[in-house]
Amino acid sequence: MSKDEAPLSKVPAVTFVFWMVKIAATTLGETGGDAVTMTLNLGYLVGTAIFGVLLLIALGAQIKARRFHPFLYWAVVIATTTVGTTLADFLDRSLGIGYLGGSSILFVLVLASLSLWHRVCGSVSVDHIASPKVELFYWVTILFSQTLGTALGDWLADDTGLGYEGGALVFGAGLALVVAAYFFTKLSRTLLFWTAFILTRPLGATVGDLLDKPHAKGGLEVGRFTASAVLVAFMVGCLLLLPQKAGGHPGSRSAT
């Protein structure tokens, strides 16, 4: 197949809008996951099973699709982040592994996924995601990173005593450093992408907790379903008013 005939990438170009919607999606994952497991009192295991089924349905449609569909793509992202929320809470709380223990295990899984992806495909760049094999590695890595982000956010906010606002500031500062490294260094764009992708998840987790936790625990006590509905409306508005196109990110062609 010639270059002109190659299938288009099935993921959006990584722009400012991409990161804005990504943070909203990860925040939605926290409020939506907590709404099912806590507000509806279904528990972490049942919540993980529910969102896991939704993830499989959305992922199947995404992989089967022949081109980039913004709403489908972000539906899969939301599914991974809600599964990440409930699965991390199940590992950390129900199984008693703890936030730090869960974060350590999930960090190893992210590295293992990236390592296997690189070994099989020769690159972990998101410049061109089109074949089912590459796309599957892409989504598995995203699922692990979303789950890791939840555990990291809870660990920093709860175990270190920084609280939700403090945790959000720390992860926001981390993202600012990644942005600075992007503009002022020659670090691998692929490395910076995955670092930013992981950091946006705990940022969303801490912001989500800040929105829906009770005042006694340092939250704003906004209803979980209300917060989730507002976030969904925001994402839909962004996708309608700021259309996204398929693509990679600047410099990714040279990254490995």
N, C-alpha and C positions, 0 to 999 in steps of 0.2 A: 504493500500500500504506500503510495507517495505521500509526501508531507502535506500536499494540498488536500489529499483524500483522507487524512488521518482524522479520527473522530475528535470532536471538540471536547475540551475538558468539561467535566460535569460538576465542578465546584466553582464558586464565585471568585472573581478577582479579589485579592486581599487589599482592600482600601480602608479609608477611615470609616465609611459606612459599614463595611464588613465587621470591624471591631465594635462599633456602636451596637449593631444588632446582636453580635455575639455576647456582649456583656448583658444585654437585656434578656437573651435566651438563657444564660446561666443563672441570672437572678430569678427568672421564671421557673427554672428547674428546682430551685430551692423552695420557693413559695408553693409551687404546684405539688412537689413531692411531699412537703410537710402537710399540705391540705388533705391529701389522701391518707397518709400514714398517721397523722396526729389529729387533725380536725375531724375527719371521718372515723378515726380510731381503728383503722384496718391493720395497723402494724407494719413494720418495715419489710417483713418477708412477703406478705400479701401485696403490699405496694410495689415491691420489686417485681413480683410476678406479673402484675397488671401492666406496669410500664414496660416490662420486658416483652410482653406480647405485642404491645403497640410499637415498640422498637423494631421487632422482627417484621411486622407488616410494613412499616414505613421504609425500612432498610431494603426489603425485598423490592418494593416499588422503585426506590432510588437506583438500585443496581440494575434493575430491568430497563429503566428509562434510557433512551438513546442520546439525550442531551440534558443540559442543565435546566432545571425547573426551580426557581427561587423558593417557592412555598414548600415544595417537596423537600428540598435540601434542608431548609431550616426546620421543617417538621422532624427530620431525623436528628438534627442537632438538639432540639428540645427533648426528644425521646431519650437521647444519650445522657443529657444532663439530669433529667428526672430519674432515670435508672441509676445514674451515678449518685444522686442524692440519697435515694432509699437504700441502695446497696452499701454505700459507705456507712450509713447509719446502722444498718444491720450488722456489718462487720465490726464496727467500733463499739456499738452499744449492746446489741443483742448477744453477740458472741464474746463480748468482753475483751476484744483485742486492744481497744484503746485507740485514741486518735493518732498518737505517734506511731504505734505499731501498725495500724492500718495504712497510714501514709507511707511508711517504709516499704510495706509489701506492694502497694500500688505503684510506688516509684520504680521498683524493680520490674514490675510488669510493663510499665511504659517503656523503660529502657530495653526490655526483652523484645517487645513488639517492634520498636524502631530498629533494633539490631537485626531481627529476622527479616523485616521488610527490606532493609538495605542489602542483606545477604542474598535474598531471593531476587530482588528487582534491580539492585545496583544503585539505588538512590531512595531517599525519603523526602525528596522535594515535592511540593504541592503545585509545581508549575503546570503539570499536566496529569490530571486524574481522570482516566477514561476506561481502562480495561477493568473487568470485574476483579481480577486478582489484586491489582494495585488499589482499587477502591475498597476492597475488603480490608486490606492492611490499614488503609487510611481511617476507616470507621472503627476498627478495633482499637487503634491507637487513640482515637478521639474518646471512645468509651472509657478506656483506662485513665486517660488524662482528666476527664470530667469527674470520675470517681475519686481520683487522687486529689483534685481541687477541693472537693467537698470535705474530705478528711483533713486537708491542710487548713482550710478555713476554720473548721470547728476546733482544731488543735490550737491555732493561734488565738482565736477569740476566747476560748474557754480555759484551756490548760495553762496558757501563759498569763492570763489575767488582763489582756489588752482590751477585751470586749469587742463588740461588733464594729464600732466606729474605729477603734485602734487597728483592728485587723484590716478593715477596708483601706485605711491610710497606708499601712505597710505594703499591701499588695498593689495599691495604686502607685506607690513610690517605686516598687519593683518594675511595674510596667513602664514608668517614666524612664527608668534606667535602660530598659530594652529599647525604647524609642531613641534615646540618646545614642546607644550603641549602633542602632541602624543608620543614623544620619552621620555619625562622626567616627565610626570605626569600619574595618573591613571584615568583621566577624561574619561567619557563614549566615546568609539570610535564612537558610533552612533551620539552623540552630535557633536563631532569634524568633522565627515564626513559632516553632513548637514551644519555646520558653514563654512567649506571650500567650499562646493558646492555653497553656497550663495555668498561667497566672490569672487569666481572666475568669477562670472558674472559681477559685477561692474568693476573688473580689466579688463576683456575683453572689456567692454563698453568704458572705458576711453582710452584703447589702440586703439580701433577701431576709436574713435573720434580723437585721436591724429594723426592717419594715414590719415583720410579723410577730416578733417575740413580744411578750408582755412588758409593761413598763418596769415591773419589778426586776426583770432580767436585762434591762438596758435597751429594750426595743421600743418601737413606736406603736406597737399593738394595732397595726392596720390588719384587717381581716385577710386571711391567706387567700381566700377566693377573690376578694376585692383586689388585692395586690396583683394576683395572677391575671385577672381580667384586664387591668390597666396595662400590664406588661404585654399581653397578647395584642391589645389595641395599638400600643406603641409600635410593636414589631410589624403588624399588618400595615400601619400607616407608613412606616419606613420603606417597606417593600413596594408599596403602591406609588409613593411619591418620589422615592430615590431608587429607581430600578437598578438591579445588579446584572452584570454580564459575566459569562463564564471566563475564567482566566486563572492566572497564577499570581505571583507577586514580584515586584521589581527585584532583579538580581537573582531570581530563583533558578534560572537556567544554568548559571555557573555554579550553583550550590550542589553539594552532595550530601 
